[in-house]
Amino acid sequence: MKKSIHPDYHEIKVVMTDGTEFTTKSTLGKPGEVLKLDVDPLSHPAWTGGGTQLRENAGQVARFKKKFGNFKV
């Protein structure tokens, strides 16, 4: 492994949306830098389940049935 081509790997502090903090290693910024998250598993709908709707009428099958449901052979 060449010494001069890899970024510096150091510790940074990560602050979550609820204010909790943890330390991890990263190539981001300089040693001791703080990364404040705007979106994390505590606030994002993909993890919390908020803001999602299961809509049966928006699927391809539902659209097909709506378009051709009255068609008689």
PyMOL Python script that loads the backbone (N, CA, C, O; Angstrom):
from pymol import cmd

cmd.read_pdbstr("""\
ATOM      1  N   MET A   1       0.840  -1.179   0.000  1.00  0.00           N
ATOM      2  CA  MET A   1       0.000   0.000   0.000  1.00  0.00           C
ATOM      3  C   MET A   1       0.883   1.238   0.000  1.00  0.00           C
ATOM      4  O   MET A   1       1.754   1.374   0.859  1.00  0.00           O
ATOM      5  N   LYS A   2       0.675   2.130  -0.936  1.00  0.00           N
ATOM      6  CA  LYS A   2       1.468   3.357  -1.015  1.00  0.00           C
ATOM      7  C   LYS A   2       1.063   4.310   0.090  1.00  0.00           C
ATOM      8  O   LYS A   2      -0.126   4.456   0.375  1.00  0.00           O
ATOM      9  N   LYS A   3       2.008   4.949   0.703  1.00  0.00           N
ATOM     10  CA  LYS A   3       1.751   5.852   1.834  1.00  0.00           C
ATOM     11  C   LYS A   3       1.166   7.194   1.400  1.00  0.00           C
ATOM     12  O   LYS A   3       0.352   7.754   2.136  1.00  0.00           O
ATOM     13  N   SER A   4       1.534   7.724   0.265  1.00  0.00           N
ATOM     14  CA  SER A   4       1.184   9.102  -0.075  1.00  0.00           C
ATOM     15  C   SER A   4      -0.145   9.261  -0.822  1.00  0.00           C
ATOM     16  O   SER A   4      -0.566  10.392  -1.062  1.00  0.00           O
ATOM     17  N   ILE A   5      -0.817   8.170  -1.195  1.00  0.00           N
ATOM     18  CA  ILE A   5      -2.020   8.331  -2.015  1.00  0.00           C
ATOM     19  C   ILE A   5      -3.320   8.179  -1.235  1.00  0.00           C
ATOM     20  O   ILE A   5      -4.383   8.501  -1.765  1.00  0.00           O
ATOM     21  N   HIS A   6      -3.272   7.700   0.001  1.00  0.00           N
ATOM     22  CA  HIS A   6      -4.491   7.466   0.762  1.00  0.00           C
ATOM     23  C   HIS A   6      -4.822   8.642   1.673  1.00  0.00           C
ATOM     24  O   HIS A   6      -3.916   9.253   2.239  1.00  0.00           O
ATOM     25  N   PRO A   7      -6.114   8.972   1.826  1.00  0.00           N
ATOM     26  CA  PRO A   7      -6.496  10.083   2.702  1.00  0.00           C
ATOM     27  C   PRO A   7      -6.233   9.740   4.173  1.00  0.00           C
ATOM     28  O   PRO A   7      -6.153   8.572   4.553  1.00  0.00           O
ATOM     29  N   ASP A   8      -6.103  10.788   4.982  1.00  0.00           N
ATOM     30  CA  ASP A   8      -5.875  10.627   6.412  1.00  0.00           C
ATOM     31  C   ASP A   8      -7.127  10.043   7.068  1.00  0.00           C
ATOM     32  O   ASP A   8      -8.232  10.542   6.854  1.00  0.00           O
ATOM     33  N   TYR A   9      -6.955   8.993   7.861  1.00  0.00           N
ATOM     34  CA  TYR A   9      -8.047   8.309   8.546  1.00  0.00           C
ATOM     35  C   TYR A   9      -7.945   8.658  10.020  1.00  0.00           C
ATOM     36  O   TYR A   9      -6.997   8.247  10.688  1.00  0.00           O
ATOM     37  N   HIS A  10      -8.912   9.414  10.539  1.00  0.00           N
ATOM     38  CA  HIS A  10      -8.824   9.960  11.890  1.00  0.00           C
ATOM     39  C   HIS A  10     -10.194   9.925  12.569  1.00  0.00           C
ATOM     40  O   HIS A  10     -11.195   9.570  11.947  1.00  0.00           O
ATOM     41  N   GLU A  11     -10.227  10.293  13.839  1.00  0.00           N
ATOM     42  CA  GLU A  11     -11.481  10.302  14.590  1.00  0.00           C
ATOM     43  C   GLU A  11     -12.220  11.621  14.407  1.00  0.00           C
ATOM     44  O   GLU A  11     -11.622  12.697  14.407  1.00  0.00           O
ATOM     45  N   ILE A  12     -13.564  11.508  14.249  1.00  0.00           N
ATOM     46  CA  ILE A  12     -14.436  12.674  14.211  1.00  0.00           C
ATOM     47  C   ILE A  12     -15.611  12.408  15.146  1.00  0.00           C
ATOM     48  O   ILE A  12     -15.854  11.266  15.537  1.00  0.00           O
ATOM     49  N   LYS A  13     -16.334  13.461  15.500  1.00  0.00           N
ATOM     50  CA  LYS A  13     -17.519  13.331  16.343  1.00  0.00           C
ATOM     51  C   LYS A  13     -18.750  13.521  15.468  1.00  0.00           C
ATOM     52  O   LYS A  13     -18.815  14.463  14.679  1.00  0.00           O
ATOM     53  N   VAL A  14     -19.734  12.620  15.609  1.00  0.00           N
ATOM     54  CA  VAL A  14     -20.984  12.688  14.850  1.00  0.00           C
ATOM     55  C   VAL A  14     -22.101  13.061  15.814  1.00  0.00           C
ATOM     56  O   VAL A  14     -22.261  12.429  16.858  1.00  0.00           O
ATOM     57  N   VAL A  15     -22.884  14.103  15.461  1.00  0.00           N
ATOM     58  CA  VAL A  15     -24.011  14.547  16.278  1.00  0.00           C
ATOM     59  C   VAL A  15     -25.288  14.214  15.520  1.00  0.00           C
ATOM     60  O   VAL A  15     -25.506  14.695  14.408  1.00  0.00           O
ATOM     61  N   MET A  16     -26.137  13.378  16.138  1.00  0.00           N
ATOM     62  CA  MET A  16     -27.386  12.957  15.517  1.00  0.00           C
ATOM     63  C   MET A  16     -28.434  14.068  15.670  1.00  0.00           C
ATOM     64  O   MET A  16     -28.187  15.067  16.345  1.00  0.00           O
ATOM     65  N   THR A  17     -29.610  13.891  15.038  1.00  0.00           N
ATOM     66  CA  THR A  17     -30.644  14.929  15.064  1.00  0.00           C
ATOM     67  C   THR A  17     -31.226  15.145  16.456  1.00  0.00           C
ATOM     68  O   THR A  17     -31.722  16.232  16.752  1.00  0.00           O
ATOM     69  N   ASP A  18     -31.175  14.127  17.314  1.00  0.00           N
ATOM     70  CA  ASP A  18     -31.707  14.293  18.669  1.00  0.00           C
ATOM     71  C   ASP A  18     -30.656  14.797  19.651  1.00  0.00           C
ATOM     72  O   ASP A  18     -30.938  14.921  20.843  1.00  0.00           O
ATOM     73  N   GLY A  19     -29.452  15.087  19.174  1.00  0.00           N
ATOM     74  CA  GLY A  19     -28.404  15.637  20.027  1.00  0.00           C
ATOM     75  C   GLY A  19     -27.422  14.615  20.569  1.00  0.00           C
ATOM     76  O   GLY A  19     -26.406  15.000  21.147  1.00  0.00           O
ATOM     77  N   THR A  20     -27.689  13.330  20.405  1.00  0.00           N
ATOM     78  CA  THR A  20     -26.735  12.330  20.871  1.00  0.00           C
ATOM     79  C   THR A  20     -25.485  12.377  20.011  1.00  0.00           C
ATOM     80  O   THR A  20     -25.533  12.738  18.835  1.00  0.00           O
ATOM     81  N   GLU A  21     -24.369  12.009  20.616  1.00  0.00           N
ATOM     82  CA  GLU A  21     -23.083  12.087  19.937  1.00  0.00           C
ATOM     83  C   GLU A  21     -22.369  10.756  20.031  1.00  0.00           C
ATOM     84  O   GLU A  21     -22.571   9.992  20.975  1.00  0.00           O
ATOM     85  N   PHE A  22     -21.529  10.485  19.039  1.00  0.00           N
ATOM     86  CA  PHE A  22     -20.624   9.353  19.111  1.00  0.00           C
ATOM     87  C   PHE A  22     -19.382   9.663  18.291  1.00  0.00           C
ATOM     88  O   PHE A  22     -19.398  10.533  17.421  1.00  0.00           O
ATOM     89  N   THR A  23     -18.309   8.943  18.579  1.00  0.00           N
ATOM     90  CA  THR A  23     -17.050   9.142  17.886  1.00  0.00           C
ATOM     91  C   THR A  23     -16.819   7.970  16.949  1.00  0.00           C
ATOM     92  O   THR A  23     -17.062   6.815  17.300  1.00  0.00           O
ATOM     93  N   THR A  24     -16.345   8.284  15.754  1.00  0.00           N
ATOM     94  CA  THR A  24     -16.046   7.255  14.774  1.00  0.00           C
ATOM     95  C   THR A  24     -14.817   7.672  13.979  1.00  0.00           C
ATOM     96  O   THR A  24     -14.344   8.801  14.106  1.00  0.00           O
ATOM     97  N   LYS A  25     -14.310   6.782  13.175  1.00  0.00           N
ATOM     98  CA  LYS A  25     -13.175   7.113  12.312  1.00  0.00           C
ATOM     99  C   LYS A  25     -13.686   7.408  10.915  1.00  0.00           C
ATOM    100  O   LYS A  25     -14.619   6.765  10.431  1.00  0.00           O
ATOM    101  N   SER A  26     -13.060   8.394  10.267  1.00  0.00           N
ATOM    102  CA  SER A  26     -13.501   8.826   8.948  1.00  0.00           C
ATOM    103  C   SER A  26     -12.364   9.536   8.225  1.00  0.00           C
ATOM    104  O   SER A  26     -11.356   9.895   8.834  1.00  0.00           O
ATOM    105  N   THR A  27     -12.534   9.734   6.929  1.00  0.00           N
ATOM    106  CA  THR A  27     -11.597  10.544   6.154  1.00  0.00           C
ATOM    107  C   THR A  27     -12.135  11.963   5.980  1.00  0.00           C
ATOM    108  O   THR A  27     -11.512  12.778   5.300  1.00  0.00           O
ATOM    109  N   LEU A  28     -13.286  12.268   6.587  1.00  0.00           N
ATOM    110  CA  LEU A  28     -13.912  13.583   6.477  1.00  0.00           C
ATOM    111  C   LEU A  28     -13.123  14.636   7.243  1.00  0.00           C
ATOM    112  O   LEU A  28     -12.782  14.431   8.408  1.00  0.00           O
ATOM    113  N   GLY A  29     -12.838  15.739   6.611  1.00  0.00           N
ATOM    114  CA  GLY A  29     -12.257  16.897   7.279  1.00  0.00           C
ATOM    115  C   GLY A  29     -10.957  16.643   7.998  1.00  0.00           C
ATOM    116  O   GLY A  29     -10.080  15.928   7.513  1.00  0.00           O
ATOM    117  N   LYS A  30     -10.851  17.251   9.181  1.00  0.00           N
ATOM    118  CA  LYS A  30      -9.638  17.173   9.988  1.00  0.00           C
ATOM    119  C   LYS A  30      -9.924  16.412  11.280  1.00  0.00           C
ATOM    120  O   LYS A  30     -11.085  16.258  11.659  1.00  0.00           O
ATOM    121  N   PRO A  31      -8.882  15.934  11.961  1.00  0.00           N
ATOM    122  CA  PRO A  31      -9.099  15.239  13.234  1.00  0.00           C
ATOM    123  C   PRO A  31      -9.866  16.115  14.221  1.00  0.00           C
ATOM    124  O   PRO A  31      -9.557  17.296  14.379  1.00  0.00           O
ATOM    125  N   GLY A  32     -10.867  15.535  14.883  1.00  0.00           N
ATOM    126  CA  GLY A  32     -11.661  16.264  15.866  1.00  0.00           C
ATOM    127  C   GLY A  32     -12.822  17.047  15.294  1.00  0.00           C
ATOM    128  O   GLY A  32     -13.557  17.684  16.049  1.00  0.00           O
ATOM    129  N   GLU A  33     -13.011  17.022  13.993  1.00  0.00           N
ATOM    130  CA  GLU A  33     -14.105  17.769  13.366  1.00  0.00           C
ATOM    131  C   GLU A  33     -15.459  17.180  13.775  1.00  0.00           C
ATOM    132  O   GLU A  33     -15.548  16.001  14.117  1.00  0.00           O
ATOM    133  N   VAL A  34     -16.515  18.011  13.737  1.00  0.00           N
ATOM    134  CA  VAL A  34     -17.860  17.590  14.131  1.00  0.00           C
ATOM    135  C   VAL A  34     -18.733  17.500  12.884  1.00  0.00           C
ATOM    136  O   VAL A  34     -18.789  18.436  12.087  1.00  0.00           O
ATOM    137  N   LEU A  35     -19.419  16.356  12.722  1.00  0.00           N
ATOM    138  CA  LEU A  35     -20.358  16.147  11.625  1.00  0.00           C
ATOM    139  C   LEU A  35     -21.758  16.166  12.214  1.00  0.00           C
ATOM    140  O   LEU A  35     -22.114  15.277  12.987  1.00  0.00           O
ATOM    141  N   LYS A  36     -22.565  17.174  11.859  1.00  0.00           N
ATOM    142  CA  LYS A  36     -23.943  17.278  12.347  1.00  0.00           C
ATOM    143  C   LYS A  36     -24.873  16.726  11.272  1.00  0.00           C
ATOM    144  O   LYS A  36     -24.897  17.217  10.144  1.00  0.00           O
ATOM    145  N   LEU A  37     -25.631  15.709  11.635  1.00  0.00           N
ATOM    146  CA  LEU A  37     -26.524  15.062  10.681  1.00  0.00           C
ATOM    147  C   LEU A  37     -27.857  15.805  10.597  1.00  0.00           C
ATOM    148  O   LEU A  37     -28.418  16.206  11.617  1.00  0.00           O
ATOM    149  N   ASP A  38     -28.361  15.986   9.367  1.00  0.00           N
ATOM    150  CA  ASP A  38     -29.694  16.545   9.144  1.00  0.00           C
ATOM    151  C   ASP A  38     -30.733  15.435   9.107  1.00  0.00           C
ATOM    152  O   ASP A  38     -31.879  15.632   9.513  1.00  0.00           O
ATOM    153  N   VAL A  39     -30.330  14.270   8.619  1.00  0.00           N
ATOM    154  CA  VAL A  39     -31.219  13.114   8.501  1.00  0.00           C
ATOM    155  C   VAL A  39     -30.481  11.913   9.056  1.00  0.00           C
ATOM    156  O   VAL A  39     -29.317  11.687   8.726  1.00  0.00           O
ATOM    157  N   ASP A  40     -31.146  11.149   9.891  1.00  0.00           N
ATOM    158  CA  ASP A  40     -30.569   9.931  10.447  1.00  0.00           C
ATOM    159  C   ASP A  40     -31.685   8.915  10.689  1.00  0.00           C
ATOM    160  O   ASP A  40     -32.851   9.235  10.459  1.00  0.00           O
ATOM    161  N   PRO A  41     -31.369   7.709  11.142  1.00  0.00           N
ATOM    162  CA  PRO A  41     -32.410   6.704  11.340  1.00  0.00           C
ATOM    163  C   PRO A  41     -33.494   7.107  12.340  1.00  0.00           C
ATOM    164  O   PRO A  41     -34.568   6.506  12.345  1.00  0.00           O
ATOM    165  N   LEU A  42     -33.243   8.100  13.179  1.00  0.00           N
ATOM    166  CA  LEU A  42     -34.246   8.537  14.138  1.00  0.00           C
ATOM    167  C   LEU A  42     -35.283   9.471  13.511  1.00  0.00           C
ATOM    168  O   LEU A  42     -36.387   9.612  14.036  1.00  0.00           O
ATOM    169  N   SER A  43     -34.934  10.107  12.394  1.00  0.00           N
ATOM    170  CA  SER A  43     -35.838  11.110  11.827  1.00  0.00           C
ATOM    171  C   SER A  43     -36.300  10.816  10.401  1.00  0.00           C
ATOM    172  O   SER A  43     -37.259  11.436   9.942  1.00  0.00           O
ATOM    173  N   HIS A  44     -35.664   9.906   9.694  1.00  0.00           N
ATOM    174  CA  HIS A  44     -35.998   9.668   8.294  1.00  0.00           C
ATOM    175  C   HIS A  44     -37.181   8.697   8.161  1.00  0.00           C
ATOM    176  O   HIS A  44     -37.200   7.662   8.826  1.00  0.00           O
ATOM    177  N   PRO A  45     -38.160   9.018   7.314  1.00  0.00           N
ATOM    178  CA  PRO A  45     -39.345   8.170   7.161  1.00  0.00           C
ATOM    179  C   PRO A  45     -39.032   6.742   6.709  1.00  0.00           C
ATOM    180  O   PRO A  45     -39.809   5.829   6.989  1.00  0.00           O
ATOM    181  N   ALA A  46     -37.918   6.534   6.021  1.00  0.00           N
ATOM    182  CA  ALA A  46     -37.585   5.187   5.582  1.00  0.00           C
ATOM    183  C   ALA A  46     -37.344   4.265   6.765  1.00  0.00           C
ATOM    184  O   ALA A  46     -37.599   3.064   6.673  1.00  0.00           O
ATOM    185  N   TRP A  47     -36.853   4.808   7.878  1.00  0.00           N
ATOM    186  CA  TRP A  47     -36.596   4.004   9.064  1.00  0.00           C
ATOM    187  C   TRP A  47     -37.725   4.110  10.088  1.00  0.00           C
ATOM    188  O   TRP A  47     -37.989   3.146  10.807  1.00  0.00           O
ATOM    189  N   THR A  48     -38.385   5.240  10.169  1.00  0.00           N
ATOM    190  CA  THR A  48     -39.409   5.436  11.193  1.00  0.00           C
ATOM    191  C   THR A  48     -40.775   4.944  10.747  1.00  0.00           C
ATOM    192  O   THR A  48     -41.634   4.669  11.585  1.00  0.00           O
ATOM    193  N   GLY A  49     -40.990   4.829   9.439  1.00  0.00           N
ATOM    194  CA  GLY A  49     -42.283   4.392   8.929  1.00  0.00           C
ATOM    195  C   GLY A  49     -43.282   5.529   8.812  1.00  0.00           C
ATOM    196  O   GLY A  49     -44.413   5.310   8.379  1.00  0.00           O
ATOM    197  N   GLY A  50     -42.898   6.716   9.181  1.00  0.00           N
ATOM    198  CA  GLY A  50     -43.805   7.859   9.092  1.00  0.00           C
ATOM    199  C   GLY A  50     -43.892   8.395   7.688  1.00  0.00           C
ATOM    200  O   GLY A  50     -42.924   8.344   6.929  1.00  0.00           O
ATOM    201  N   GLY A  51     -45.035   8.903   7.349  1.00  0.00           N
ATOM    202  CA  GLY A  51     -45.201   9.549   6.055  1.00  0.00           C
ATOM    203  C   GLY A  51     -45.341   8.590   4.889  1.00  0.00           C
ATOM    204  O   GLY A  51     -45.369   9.027   3.738  1.00  0.00           O
ATOM    205  N   THR A  52     -45.428   7.305   5.151  1.00  0.00           N
ATOM    206  CA  THR A  52     -45.574   6.362   4.055  1.00  0.00           C
ATOM    207  C   THR A  52     -47.016   5.907   3.958  1.00  0.00           C
ATOM    208  O   THR A  52     -47.713   5.782   4.965  1.00  0.00           O
ATOM    209  N   GLN A  53     -47.450   5.663   2.747  1.00  0.00           N
ATOM    210  CA  GLN A  53     -48.810   5.203   2.518  1.00  0.00           C
ATOM    211  C   GLN A  53     -48.774   4.013   1.570  1.00  0.00           C
ATOM    212  O   GLN A  53     -48.076   4.035   0.556  1.00  0.00           O
ATOM    213  N   LEU A  54     -49.508   3.008   1.899  1.00  0.00           N
ATOM    214  CA  LEU A  54     -49.651   1.875   1.014  1.00  0.00           C
ATOM    215  C   LEU A  54     -50.911   2.100   0.185  1.00  0.00           C
ATOM    216  O   LEU A  54     -52.026   2.040   0.703  1.00  0.00           O
ATOM    217  N   ARG A  55     -50.723   2.357  -1.101  1.00  0.00           N
ATOM    218  CA  ARG A  55     -51.852   2.657  -1.973  1.00  0.00           C
ATOM    219  C   ARG A  55     -52.005   1.553  -2.998  1.00  0.00           C
ATOM    220  O   ARG A  55     -51.170   1.403  -3.889  1.00  0.00           O
ATOM    221  N   GLU A  56     -53.061   0.788  -2.874  1.00  0.00           N
ATOM    222  CA  GLU A  56     -53.326  -0.303  -3.808  1.00  0.00           C
ATOM    223  C   GLU A  56     -53.742   0.237  -5.168  1.00  0.00           C
ATOM    224  O   GLU A  56     -53.452  -0.384  -6.190  1.00  0.00           O
ATOM    225  N   ASN A  57     -54.414   1.377  -5.199  1.00  0.00           N
ATOM    226  CA  ASN A  57     -54.931   1.897  -6.463  1.00  0.00           C
ATOM    227  C   ASN A  57     -53.863   2.554  -7.328  1.00  0.00           C
ATOM    228  O   ASN A  57     -54.170   3.004  -8.432  1.00  0.00           O
ATOM    229  N   ALA A  58     -52.621   2.623  -6.862  1.00  0.00           N
ATOM    230  CA  ALA A  58     -51.574   3.264  -7.648  1.00  0.00           C
ATOM    231  C   ALA A  58     -50.704   2.249  -8.373  1.00  0.00           C
ATOM    232  O   ALA A  58     -49.815   2.641  -9.129  1.00  0.00           O
ATOM    233  N   GLY A  59     -50.937   0.939  -8.162  1.00  0.00           N
ATOM    234  CA  GLY A  59     -50.112  -0.092  -8.776  1.00  0.00           C
ATOM    235  C   GLY A  59     -50.470  -0.338 -10.225  1.00  0.00           C
ATOM    236  O   GLY A  59     -51.497   0.129 -10.716  1.00  0.00           O
ATOM    237  N   GLN A  60     -49.601  -1.083 -10.909  1.00  0.00           N
ATOM    238  CA  GLN A  60     -49.826  -1.370 -12.325  1.00  0.00           C
ATOM    239  C   GLN A  60     -51.066  -2.222 -12.542  1.00  0.00           C
ATOM    240  O   GLN A  60     -51.815  -2.001 -13.494  1.00  0.00           O
ATOM    241  N   VAL A  61     -51.284  -3.194 -11.664  1.00  0.00           N
ATOM    242  CA  VAL A  61     -52.457  -4.059 -11.814  1.00  0.00           C
ATOM    243  C   VAL A  61     -53.737  -3.249 -11.644  1.00  0.00           C
ATOM    244  O   VAL A  61     -54.693  -3.420 -12.401  1.00  0.00           O
ATOM    245  N   ALA A  62     -53.752  -2.366 -10.645  1.00  0.00           N
ATOM    246  CA  ALA A  62     -54.940  -1.541 -10.410  1.00  0.00           C
ATOM    247  C   ALA A  62     -55.209  -0.618 -11.594  1.00  0.00           C
ATOM    248  O   ALA A  62     -56.361  -0.422 -11.982  1.00  0.00           O
ATOM    249  N   ARG A  63     -54.158  -0.053 -12.166  1.00  0.00           N
ATOM    250  CA  ARG A  63     -54.348   0.816 -13.338  1.00  0.00           C
ATOM    251  C   ARG A  63     -54.856   0.019 -14.537  1.00  0.00           C
ATOM    252  O   ARG A  63     -55.699   0.498 -15.295  1.00  0.00           O
ATOM    253  N   PHE A  64     -54.336  -1.206 -14.706  1.00  0.00           N
ATOM    254  CA  PHE A  64     -54.799  -2.060 -15.805  1.00  0.00           C
ATOM    255  C   PHE A  64     -56.277  -2.390 -15.637  1.00  0.00           C
ATOM    256  O   PHE A  64     -57.053  -2.302 -16.589  1.00  0.00           O
ATOM    257  N   LYS A  65     -56.662  -2.773 -14.411  1.00  0.00           N
ATOM    258  CA  LYS A  65     -58.063  -3.115 -14.155  1.00  0.00           C
ATOM    259  C   LYS A  65     -58.969  -1.900 -14.345  1.00  0.00           C
ATOM    260  O   LYS A  65     -60.092  -2.032 -14.832  1.00  0.00           O
ATOM    261  N   LYS A  66     -58.495  -0.742 -13.970  1.00  0.00           N
ATOM    262  CA  LYS A  66     -59.294   0.475 -14.146  1.00  0.00           C
ATOM    263  C   LYS A  66     -59.488   0.785 -15.628  1.00  0.00           C
ATOM    264  O   LYS A  66     -60.568   1.194 -16.054  1.00  0.00           O
ATOM    265  N   LYS A  67     -58.429   0.586 -16.402  1.00  0.00           N
ATOM    266  CA  LYS A  67     -58.483   0.908 -17.822  1.00  0.00           C
ATOM    267  C   LYS A  67     -59.268  -0.123 -18.617  1.00  0.00           C
ATOM    268  O   LYS A  67     -60.042   0.236 -19.504  1.00  0.00           O
ATOM    269  N   PHE A  68     -59.074  -1.410 -18.308  1.00  0.00           N
ATOM    270  CA  PHE A  68     -59.688  -2.476 -19.103  1.00  0.00           C
ATOM    271  C   PHE A  68     -60.689  -3.313 -18.344  1.00  0.00           C
ATOM    272  O   PHE A  68     -61.074  -4.380 -18.822  1.00  0.00           O
ATOM    273  N   GLY A  69     -61.129  -2.863 -17.162  1.00  0.00           N
ATOM    274  CA  GLY A  69     -62.036  -3.634 -16.339  1.00  0.00           C
ATOM    275  C   GLY A  69     -63.394  -3.902 -16.971  1.00  0.00           C
ATOM    276  O   GLY A  69     -63.985  -4.954 -16.729  1.00  0.00           O
ATOM    277  N   ASN A  70     -63.896  -2.985 -17.767  1.00  0.00           N
ATOM    278  CA  ASN A  70     -65.201  -3.145 -18.398  1.00  0.00           C
ATOM    279  C   ASN A  70     -65.125  -3.792 -19.769  1.00  0.00           C
ATOM    280  O   ASN A  70     -66.146  -3.948 -20.438  1.00  0.00           O
ATOM    281  N   PHE A  71     -63.932  -4.168 -20.191  1.00  0.00           N
ATOM    282  CA  PHE A  71     -63.749  -4.764 -21.510  1.00  0.00           C
ATOM    283  C   PHE A  71     -64.250  -6.197 -21.511  1.00  0.00           C
ATOM    284  O   PHE A  71     -63.804  -7.005 -20.697  1.00  0.00           O
ATOM    285  N   LYS A  72     -65.173  -6.528 -22.412  1.00  0.00           N
ATOM    286  CA  LYS A  72     -65.747  -7.871 -22.508  1.00  0.00           C
ATOM    287  C   LYS A  72     -65.255  -8.524 -23.797  1.00  0.00           C
ATOM    288  O   LYS A  72     -65.205  -7.883 -24.846  1.00  0.00           O
ATOM    289  N   VAL A  73     -64.896  -9.795 -23.712  1.00  0.00           N
ATOM    290  CA  VAL A  73     -64.406 -10.522 -24.890  1.00  0.00           C
ATOM    291  C   VAL A  73     -65.526 -11.208 -25.600  1.00  0.00           C
ATOM    292  O   VAL A  73     -65.301 -11.868 -26.614  1.00  0.00           O
TER     293      VAL A  73
END
""", "prot")
cmd.dss("prot")
cmd.show_as("cartoon", "prot")
cmd.util.cbc("prot")
cmd.orient("prot")
